[in-house]
Amino acid sequence: MKRLQLVLATALCIFGCTMLVAGFVTPPVGEIHHSLLIAFGEILTFSGSLVGIDYKYRYKE
């Protein structure tokens, strides 16, 4: 469980940052609006940081 939480936090942060970059570099083609990509990226990055903070304080050595 400990390792899964750490992997999840890392994956959420990386994918969230990827979505943030995609929101800035993709031209508006009409399929997915850039503001939606940015909002989703912010949500994933925030979720990943919360999971990571929980991991740090739950398994503090």
N, C-alpha and C positions, 0 to 999 in steps of 0.2 A: 504494500500500500504506500509505503514511504517513497519508493522509487517511482511509482505511477504518478503520485502527486507532483514530484519534481519534474518528470517528463511532461506532464500536462501543463504545468506552469511555463516551462520553457517553450513548448509548442505554441501555446496561446500567445505568448509575447512575440515570438518570431512571426507567426502568421498574421498577427495584428499589425506589426510593423510593415510586413509585406503589403498588406491591404492599404495601409496609409500611403506608402510609396506609389502603389498602383493608382490610387485616387489622384495623385498629383501628375503622373506621367502619361496616363491613358488619355487619348483624345476623346472628346465626347462623340461617341458613335451612335448614341440613342438607345443602347441596350441597358447599360447600368450607369446611372448618374454618378458623377464623381463624389458628390456629397454623401451618397449612400455608402460608397466604398470607404470614405474617410470616417464616417460614423461607425461603421462596422469594425474598422481597424482600431478605433479608439476603445470600443467596447471590449474587443478581444485583448488588447494590451492591458486594460484596466483589470479584466478578469484574471489574466495571467499574473499580474502583480499581486492581486489579492491572494491567489492560491500560493504564490511564492512566499508571501509574508506569513501566511498561515503555516506553511511548511517550516519556515525558519524558527518560529516560536514554538511550534508543537514538538519539533525534534531537536531542540537546542541541546548541545552537548556540553 
